Amino acid sequence: MSLRKAHKSDASSIAAISIEVWIGTYLKHGVSGFFADYALNEFTTAKTEALISNPDEFILVSENKDGIDGFIRVSTASKSPVAGCSQMEIATFYVQPRHHGKGIGGLLLDAALRYCQEQSAESVWLTTNAENDPAIAFYLARGFEQIGETHFRIEEQGYLNNVYLYRLP
């Protein structure tokens, strides 16, 4: 397993992992057309290529001998939904479920935090679904603190998310 900065040629793999992890994490009881349409429209190769090319985005991938198994995306110009945060956001952080427990998430997060520190950020923030207990436990164990709440929106529907902050040394 190795970490490296994402290339445009990784866009389809990153989009596929995004669909896999997003649907597996948030759609526990089946996939409705509403959520399928969202995932298929949001996690596309073209949108992922645009993110990889955007200088305000920093994307690292974890790659094993067969391909990409996880990635983390840091947005460097994000406005936090709560006061007191920098513009550094861990905007997306997905590891394929079959690779959980192998240390991939910890390595990706550590590398992303180093990047934020190199950019002279005082902190980095993220949001996660308020019902995503495994992610919440992971972030709290790594030194993040909950500092607020917001809502993730799809069209007119809102889903409670917690806002977490990590203060960089």
C-alpha positions as CSV (number, residue, x, y, z in Angstrom):
1,M,0.0,0.0,0.0
2,S,1.2,3.5,-0.8
3,L,-0.1,7.0,-0.7
4,R,0.3,9.5,-3.5
5,K,-1.3,12.6,-4.9
6,A,-4.3,11.9,-7.2
7,H,-3.9,12.1,-10.9
8,K,-6.6,12.9,-13.4
9,S,-6.4,9.2,-14.5
10,D,-7.6,8.3,-11.0
11,A,-10.9,10.1,-11.5
12,S,-13.1,7.1,-12.4
13,S,-11.7,5.0,-9.6
14,I,-12.3,7.8,-7.0
15,A,-15.8,8.3,-8.4
16,A,-16.6,4.6,-8.1
17,I,-15.2,4.4,-4.5
18,S,-17.3,7.5,-3.6
19,I,-20.5,5.8,-4.9
20,E,-19.6,2.6,-3.1
21,V,-18.8,4.1,0.3
22,W,-21.6,6.8,0.2
23,I,-24.3,4.3,-0.6
24,G,-23.0,1.7,1.8
25,T,-22.7,4.2,4.6
26,Y,-25.8,6.2,4.3
27,L,-28.4,3.9,2.6
28,K,-28.9,1.2,5.1
29,H,-32.3,-0.1,4.1
30,G,-32.3,0.1,0.3
31,V,-31.6,2.6,-2.5
32,S,-34.4,4.8,-3.7
33,G,-34.4,6.7,-6.9
34,F,-33.9,10.0,-5.0
35,F,-30.6,8.8,-3.5
36,A,-29.5,6.9,-6.6
37,D,-30.0,10.0,-8.7
38,Y,-28.0,12.1,-6.2
39,A,-25.1,9.6,-6.1
40,L,-24.9,9.1,-9.8
41,N,-25.1,12.8,-10.5
42,E,-22.6,13.8,-7.8
43,F,-19.9,11.2,-8.0
44,T,-18.9,11.4,-11.7
45,T,-15.6,11.0,-13.4
46,A,-16.0,14.5,-14.9
47,K,-16.7,16.1,-11.5
48,T,-13.8,14.2,-9.9
49,E,-11.4,15.3,-12.7
50,A,-12.4,18.9,-12.0
51,L,-11.7,18.5,-8.3
52,I,-8.3,16.9,-9.1
53,S,-7.4,19.8,-11.4
54,N,-8.6,22.5,-8.9
55,P,-5.7,24.2,-7.1
56,D,-7.9,24.7,-4.0
57,E,-8.2,20.9,-3.7
58,F,-5.6,18.4,-2.4
59,I,-6.5,14.8,-3.0
60,L,-4.4,11.8,-1.7
61,V,-5.1,8.3,-2.7
62,S,-4.2,5.0,-1.1
63,E,-3.2,2.4,-3.6
64,N,-2.6,-1.3,-3.2
65,K,-1.4,-3.7,-5.9
66,D,-4.8,-3.9,-7.5
67,G,-5.8,-0.2,-7.4
68,I,-7.1,2.6,-5.3
69,D,-8.8,1.5,-2.0
70,G,-9.3,4.9,-0.4
71,F,-8.8,8.7,-0.6
72,I,-8.9,11.9,1.3
73,R,-9.7,15.4,-0.1
74,V,-8.7,18.6,1.6
75,S,-10.4,21.8,0.4
76,T,-8.2,24.8,1.2
77,A,-10.8,27.5,0.7
78,S,-13.9,26.3,2.5
79,K,-16.2,28.3,4.6
80,S,-17.1,26.5,7.8
81,P,-20.7,26.3,8.9
82,V,-19.6,27.3,12.4
83,A,-17.4,30.1,13.6
84,G,-13.7,29.7,14.7
85,C,-12.5,27.4,11.9
86,S,-9.9,27.8,9.3
87,Q,-10.7,27.4,5.6
88,M,-9.1,24.0,5.6
89,E,-11.8,21.3,5.3
90,I,-11.5,17.5,5.1
91,A,-14.2,17.5,2.5
92,T,-14.2,13.8,1.6
93,F,-12.6,10.8,3.3
94,Y,-13.5,7.4,2.0
95,V,-11.9,4.0,2.4
96,Q,-13.5,0.9,0.9
97,P,-15.2,-1.0,3.8
98,R,-13.4,-4.2,3.0
99,H,-10.1,-2.3,3.7
100,H,-11.2,-0.9,7.1
101,G,-9.0,-1.9,10.0
102,K,-5.8,-2.0,7.9
103,G,-4.5,1.4,9.0
104,I,-5.3,3.0,5.6
105,G,-7.6,5.7,7.1
106,G,-5.0,6.6,9.8
107,L,-2.3,7.0,7.2
108,L,-4.5,9.1,4.9
109,L,-5.6,11.3,7.8
110,D,-2.0,11.8,9.1
111,A,-0.8,12.8,5.6
112,A,-3.7,15.2,5.2
113,L,-3.0,16.8,8.5
114,R,0.7,17.2,7.6
115,Y,-0.4,18.9,4.4
116,C,-2.6,21.3,6.4
117,Q,0.2,22.0,8.7
118,E,2.6,22.7,5.8
119,Q,0.0,25.2,4.5
120,S,0.3,27.0,7.9
121,A,-3.3,26.3,8.9
122,E,-4.1,26.5,12.6
123,S,-6.9,24.0,12.3
124,V,-8.8,21.7,10.0
125,W,-12.5,20.9,10.2
126,L,-14.9,18.3,8.8
127,T,-18.5,17.3,9.0
128,T,-19.9,13.8,9.3
129,N,-23.4,12.4,9.5
130,A,-24.5,12.5,13.2
131,E,-25.5,8.8,12.9
132,N,-22.2,7.6,11.5
133,D,-20.9,6.2,14.8
134,P,-17.8,4.5,13.4
135,A,-16.5,7.7,11.7
136,I,-17.3,9.7,14.8
137,A,-15.4,7.3,17.0
138,F,-12.4,7.4,14.6
139,Y,-12.3,11.2,14.6
140,L,-12.6,11.5,18.4
141,A,-9.9,9.0,18.9
142,R,-7.6,11.0,16.6
143,G,-8.0,14.2,18.5
144,F,-10.9,15.9,16.8
145,E,-13.5,17.7,18.9
146,Q,-17.2,18.3,18.1
147,I,-17.8,22.0,17.9
148,G,-21.2,22.3,16.3
149,E,-23.8,21.0,13.9
150,T,-25.0,21.6,10.4
151,H,-27.2,19.9,7.9
152,F,-26.1,18.1,4.7
153,R,-28.7,19.0,2.0
154,I,-30.0,17.1,-1.0
155,E,-32.6,19.3,-2.7
156,E,-35.0,20.3,0.1
157,Q,-34.1,17.6,2.5
158,G,-31.6,18.1,5.4
159,Y,-29.6,15.5,7.3
160,L,-28.0,16.3,10.7
161,N,-24.2,16.4,10.5
162,N,-21.7,17.1,13.3
163,V,-18.9,19.6,12.8
164,Y,-15.5,18.5,14.1
165,L,-12.3,20.5,14.5
166,Y,-8.7,19.4,14.8
167,R,-6.2,22.0,16.1
168,L,-2.9,21.7,14.4
169,P,0.3,21.9,16.5
